[in-house]
Amino acid sequence: MAGSFWIETLGCPKNQVDSDKLVGTMLADGLVPADSPEGADVVVVNTCAFVEEARQESIDTILTLDGARAPGARLVVTGCMAERYGDELAEALPEVDSVAGFGVPVTLSAKPSKGGAALVPSLDLLNLPRPASTSPWAYVKVAEGCDRACGFCAIPSFRGKQRSRTVADILDEVDALQAHEIVLVAQDLAAFGRDQGVGERAIVPLVEAVAARVERVRLLYLYPSDLTDPLIDAILASGVPYFDLSLQHVSGPLLRRMKRWGDGARFLERMDAIRAREPGAAFRSNFIVGYPGETEDDHDQLLAFVDQARLDWCGFFAFSKEDGTYAADLDGQVPEGLMHERLAELRELQDRITAARRDELIGSVVEVLVDAPGQGRTYREAPEIDGIVTIPDDLPVGALVEVRVVDALGPDLVAEALAPAPAGAGS
């Protein structure tokens, strides 16, 4: 009898892609998904290690699933935390049967089962096939690793240098997923193909090729200096004018200290140019609060930027001191209490802006992709991270349907089906 598996995924969309590919390999090897972790022969935790909060969530999840698994079931820990802290994690958590990172090449292995077969196979996740999407949308990872050296980020130390896939492999995966919306992700998405010598704008033909295959293509995590005119053209031409820009801050001197490009004035200029071409363009970004050396003036600049930029969506994160990063040894550490005061101020401001942006849509007709009964998204909402649109339950899942927005509840919209045309109309 085939073994069964359960995979618990933590962290970002890139981790979800890794889990999907692991699922595809295990299915191909004859394993079957369990209905719950309690009923699985092997339980896999795909961890996140980006910041301390994520690491604690990973540890808590591992311990919870250790208590839930059936007698004799194996517990395997993989993902970023396993990649970054493999030996240390294995020593600290004797409950775990195997700690295996997603290296290059990746080897994820477990001790043999009673039947002699390993329940978790060896694999290189980036180029493995995966099963068709179970929802109308799917993430597609186009590259692994990162060639940048941002002062706060440890990802290159355990995910390695950028390693882009071929366009042909990516398009094969897009076709196999059979999704209506494809969300392209990578640590440095706009740098796709650069490591292959393809050129600075290899992402543009990729976006165009994916857009020719599916109703929607969406890009997550764009480094601002790589938001070139050809890339903007490709995004606007795709019909999904959604720009997820990795800004991190707006103070020029502080960004230099982060080993990042840009400043608030340049960011606003680029956003204004996009809005001039497409007034309905949606923008998302993330900012680090309390990076070493952040002054009250830096904070005031960020507040002013957020107020002026009127981003549709925005995340604010407390600086996390990561071992081995440039920022770990910087002076000017911001006291934790002050950091959280600044976070609260920014989040309150952005919540008001997001609510106002959503209120502006009341009365308009929008096209939604029906993700699930009673739930859809316009191009303005990325799956899992932005708001949703509550719609009539009878609209078919996977359909693109026009609806009228009748209310807004914070980040979410409420819409109703368009009234049918009166008899004889249009004749």
C-alpha positions in Angstrom: 0.0 0.0 0.0 1.3 3.5 -1.0 2.4 5.8 1.8 0.5 9.0 2.4 1.8 12.6 2.9 0.9 15.9 4.4 2.7 19.2 3.6 2.4 22.3 5.7 3.6 25.4 3.9 4.8 28.6 5.7 6.1 31.9 4.3 5.9 33.4 0.9 4.4 32.4 -2.5 7.8 31.0 -3.6 7.6 28.5 -0.8 4.1 27.5 -2.0 5.6 26.7 -5.4 8.2 24.6 -3.9 5.6 22.6 -2.0 3.5 22.2 -5.1 6.5 20.7 -6.9 7.2 18.4 -4.0 3.5 17.3 -4.2 3.9 16.6 -7.9 7.0 14.4 -7.3 5.4 12.5 -4.4 2.3 11.8 -6.5 4.4 10.6 -9.4 6.1 8.2 -7.0 2.8 6.7 -6.0 2.2 8.4 -2.7 -1.2 9.8 -1.9 -2.2 13.0 -0.1 -3.6 12.5 3.4 -6.8 14.1 4.7 -5.0 15.5 7.7 -1.5 15.5 9.3 -2.8 13.0 11.8 -3.5 10.5 9.0 -0.2 10.9 7.1 2.8 8.5 6.9 5.1 11.5 6.4 4.5 15.0 7.5 6.6 17.7 5.8 6.9 21.3 7.1 8.1 23.8 4.5 9.5 26.5 6.7 10.2 30.2 6.4 13.3 31.9 7.9 13.1 35.5 6.5 12.7 37.2 9.9 12.5 36.1 13.6 8.7 36.1 13.7 8.6 33.7 10.7 11.2 31.4 12.3 9.2 31.3 15.5 6.1 30.4 13.6 8.0 27.6 11.8 9.2 26.2 15.1 5.7 26.4 16.7 4.3 24.6 13.6 6.9 21.8 13.8 6.2 21.2 17.4 2.4 21.2 16.9 2.6 18.7 14.0 5.0 16.5 16.0 2.2 16.3 18.6 -0.4 15.6 16.0 1.3 13.0 13.8 0.3 9.3 14.1 2.6 6.8 15.8 5.3 5.8 13.4 4.8 8.7 11.0 7.9 10.6 10.0 8.4 14.4 10.4 10.5 16.1 7.8 11.5 19.8 8.0 12.5 21.5 4.8 12.5 25.0 3.3 14.4 28.2 4.1 14.9 27.4 7.8 16.3 24.0 7.1 18.5 25.4 4.4 19.9 28.2 6.6 20.1 26.4 10.0 20.2 22.7 9.0 22.6 21.1 11.6 21.6 23.6 14.3 17.9 22.9 13.7 18.4 19.1 13.7 20.2 19.4 17.1 17.7 21.7 18.6 14.6 19.6 17.5 15.3 16.0 18.2 11.6 15.4 17.5 12.3 15.8 13.8 13.3 12.7 11.7 14.9 14.6 8.9 16.1 18.2 8.2 16.7 18.8 4.5 17.2 22.1 2.8 16.2 23.1 -0.7 19.8 23.6 -1.9 21.2 23.6 -5.5 20.9 20.8 -6.3 18.3 20.0 -3.7 18.3 16.7 -1.8 15.2 16.0 0.3 15.5 12.6 1.9 14.1 10.6 4.7 15.0 7.3 6.3 13.5 4.3 4.4 10.0 3.2 5.4 9.3 -0.3 6.5 8.8 -1.3 2.9 12.3 -0.1 2.0 11.2 2.9 -0.1 12.0 6.5 0.9 8.8 8.4 1.5 10.4 11.7 0.4 12.4 11.6 -2.9 15.5 13.4 -4.0 14.8 16.3 -6.3 15.8 19.7 -7.7 12.6 21.7 -7.1 13.1 24.6 -9.5 12.5 22.6 -12.7 10.2 19.8 -11.5 6.7 19.5 -12.9 3.7 20.0 -10.7 0.1 19.0 -10.8 -2.6 21.2 -12.4 -3.8 24.0 -10.1 -6.7 23.3 -7.8 -7.7 27.0 -8.0 -8.3 29.4 -10.9 -4.9 31.0 -10.3 -1.3 29.7 -9.6 2.1 31.0 -8.7 5.0 30.2 -11.0 8.5 30.6 -9.8 10.8 31.8 -12.7 14.1 31.9 -10.9 15.7 30.9 -7.6 18.2 32.9 -5.5 19.3 36.5 -5.8 22.4 38.4 -6.9 21.7 41.5 -4.9 23.3 42.3 -1.5 20.6 44.3 0.3 21.9 45.1 3.8 19.0 43.5 5.7 18.5 40.3 3.7 20.0 36.9 4.3 18.3 35.1 1.4 21.3 35.0 -0.9 23.3 33.3 1.8 21.1 30.2 1.8 19.2 30.4 -1.5 22.3 31.2 -3.5 23.0 33.3 -6.6 20.2 33.8 -9.1 19.4 30.8 -11.3 16.8 31.5 -14.0 14.7 28.9 -15.7 14.3 28.7 -19.4 11.3 30.3 -21.0 10.3 27.0 -22.5 10.3 25.3 -19.1 8.2 28.1 -17.6 5.7 28.0 -20.4 5.4 24.2 -20.2 4.5 24.7 -16.5 2.0 27.4 -17.3 0.3 25.2 -19.8 0.2 22.2 -17.3 -1.3 24.3 -14.5 -4.4 25.1 -16.5 -5.0 28.3 -14.5 -6.8 31.4 -15.6 -4.3 33.7 -13.7 -0.6 33.1 -13.5 1.4 35.0 -10.8 5.1 35.2 -11.7 7.3 35.2 -8.6 11.1 35.2 -7.8 13.4 36.8 -5.3 14.3 39.4 -8.0 11.7 38.9 -10.7 12.7 41.7 -13.1 16.2 40.3 -13.3 14.9 37.1 -14.9 17.4 35.8 -17.5 20.2 38.1 -16.5 22.3 35.2 -15.2 21.9 33.4 -18.5 23.3 36.3 -20.5 19.9 36.9 -22.0 19.9 40.6 -21.3 18.4 43.2 -19.0 14.8 42.9 -20.3 14.3 39.1 -20.6 11.3 39.5 -18.3 9.4 41.4 -21.0 9.2 38.6 -23.6 8.3 36.2 -20.8 5.4 38.3 -19.6 4.2 38.7 -23.2 4.4 34.9 -23.8 2.5 34.1 -20.6 -0.1 36.8 -21.3 -0.8 35.1 -24.6 -1.6 31.8 -22.8 -3.8 32.9 -19.9 -6.4 35.5 -19.1 -4.3 37.2 -16.5 -0.6 37.4 -15.7 0.6 39.2 -12.6 4.1 40.1 -11.4 5.1 40.1 -7.7 8.3 41.8 -6.3 9.7 44.2 -8.8 13.0 46.0 -7.9 12.2 49.7 -8.6 15.3 50.4 -10.8 14.3 47.6 -13.1 10.8 49.0 -13.7 11.8 50.0 -17.3 9.5 51.5 -19.9 9.4 48.2 -21.9 8.4 46.3 -18.7 5.7 48.9 -17.9 4.4 48.5 -21.5 4.2 44.7 -21.2 2.4 44.9 -17.8 -0.1 47.4 -19.2 -0.6 45.4 -22.4 -1.4 42.3 -20.3 -4.5 43.9 -19.0 -3.4 43.6 -15.3 -2.0 47.0 -14.4 -0.8 45.9 -11.0 2.6 47.0 -9.8 4.2 45.3 -6.8 7.3 47.5 -6.1 9.9 46.5 -3.5 10.7 49.9 -2.2 11.7 49.2 1.5 12.0 53.0 2.3 12.1 56.4 0.7 14.9 58.2 2.5 17.8 58.3 0.1 20.6 58.2 2.8 18.8 55.3 4.6 18.3 53.4 1.3 22.1 53.7 0.6 22.6 52.3 4.1 20.3 49.4 3.1 22.4 49.0 -0.1 19.4 49.9 -2.1 18.6 52.2 -5.0 16.3 55.2 -5.2 14.4 57.7 -3.1 10.9 58.9 -2.6 11.0 61.5 -5.3 12.1 59.0 -8.0 9.5 56.5 -6.8 6.7 59.0 -7.0 7.8 60.2 -10.4 7.6 56.7 -11.8 4.2 56.0 -10.2 2.8 59.3 -11.5 4.0 58.4 -15.1 2.3 55.1 -14.9 -1.0 56.6 -13.5 -0.9 59.2 -16.3 -1.0 56.3 -18.8 -3.4 54.1 -16.8 -5.4 55.9 -14.1 -6.7 52.7 -12.8 -3.2 51.2 -12.1 -2.9 49.4 -8.7 0.2 49.7 -6.6 1.5 47.6 -3.7 4.8 48.0 -1.8 6.5 47.0 1.5 8.6 49.1 3.8 11.1 48.2 6.6 10.6 50.3 9.8 13.4 50.8 12.3 16.4 50.0 10.1 19.6 51.0 11.9 20.1 54.7 11.6 16.5 55.5 10.8 15.9 59.0 12.2 12.7 60.9 12.9 13.2 62.8 9.7 13.5 59.5 7.8 10.3 58.4 9.4 8.5 61.7 8.5 9.7 61.3 4.9 8.1 57.8 4.8 4.8 59.1 6.3 4.7 61.9 3.7 5.4 59.5 0.9 2.7 57.1 2.0 0.2 59.9 2.2 1.1 61.3 -1.2 1.6 58.0 -3.1 -1.9 56.6 -2.1 -0.8 53.0 -2.6 -3.7 50.5 -2.9 -1.9 48.0 -0.6 1.1 48.4 1.6 2.9 46.3 4.2 5.1 47.6 7.0 7.6 45.3 8.8 9.8 45.9 11.8 13.5 45.6 11.1 14.8 42.1 12.0 18.5 41.7 12.9 19.6 38.8 10.7 22.9 37.0 11.4 25.5 37.4 8.6 23.9 40.4 7.0 25.5 43.8 6.6 22.8 45.5 8.9 23.4 43.1 11.8 26.5 45.0 12.9 25.4 48.6 12.1 25.2 51.2 14.7 22.1 53.3 15.3 19.8 50.4 16.3 16.3 51.8 16.8 14.7 51.0 20.2 12.0 48.4 19.9 9.4 50.6 21.5 10.0 53.4 19.1 10.0 51.0 16.2 6.5 49.8 17.1 5.3 53.4 17.5 6.4 54.2 14.0 4.8 51.0 12.7 1.5 51.8 14.3 1.5 55.3 12.9 2.2 54.1 9.3 -0.3 51.2 9.5 -3.1 53.5 10.7 -2.4 56.0 7.8 -2.3 53.2 5.2 -5.5 51.6 6.5 -7.3 54.9 5.9 -5.8 55.2 2.4 -6.7 51.6 1.5 -10.2 52.0 2.7 -10.6 55.3 0.8 -9.2 53.7 -2.4 -11.8 50.9 -2.0 -14.6 53.3 -1.4 -13.8 55.0 -4.7 -14.8 51.8 -6.5 -18.4 51.8 -5.1 -20.8 52.1 -8.0 -18.3 51.0 -10.6 -18.6 47.9 -12.8 -15.5 45.6 -12.5 -14.4 42.3 -13.9 -13.7 39.6 -11.3 -12.1 36.2 -11.6 -14.2 33.9 -9.5 -11.8 32.1 -7.1 -14.3 30.2 -5.1 -18.1 30.3 -4.5 -19.0 33.8 -3.4 -15.4 35.2 -3.7 -13.6 36.9 -6.6 -10.8 39.3 -7.4 -10.4 42.2 -9.9 -6.9 42.9 -11.3 -6.4 45.2 -8.3 -6.1 42.2 -5.8 -3.3 39.7 -5.8 -4.4 36.3 -4.4 -3.8 35.7 -0.7 -2.2 39.1 0.1 -4.8 41.7 -0.9 -8.5 42.2 -0.3 -11.2 40.2 -2.0 -14.6 40.9 -3.7 -17.6 39.2 -2.2 -19.9 38.2 -5.1 -23.1 36.1 -5.6 -22.5 32.4 -4.7 -23.9 31.2 -8.0 -21.2 32.7 -10.2 -19.1 29.8 -11.7 -15.6 29.3 -10.3 -13.0 30.1 -12.9 -15.2 32.5 -14.8 -14.4 36.1 -15.6 -17.5 38.0 -14.8 -18.6 41.7 -14.7 -20.2 42.8 -11.4 -21.2 46.1 -9.9 -19.5 47.2 -6.6 -22.1 48.1 -4.0 -20.1 48.4 -0.8 -16.6 48.4 0.7 -15.7 46.9 4.0 -12.2 48.0 4.7 -9.9 46.2 2.2 -12.8 44.1 0.8 -15.5 44.9 -1.7 -19.1 43.7 -2.0 -20.5 43.3 -5.5 -23.7 42.2 -7.1 -24.4 40.6 -10.5 -25.4 43.0 -13.2 -29.1 43.2 -13.9 -30.0 41.4 -17.1 -30.9 43.7 -20.0 -34.7 44.4 -20.3 -36.5 42.3 -22.8 -36.1 43.6 -26.3 -33.1 45.8 -25.4 -30.6 46.2 -28.2 -33.0 44.9 -30.8 
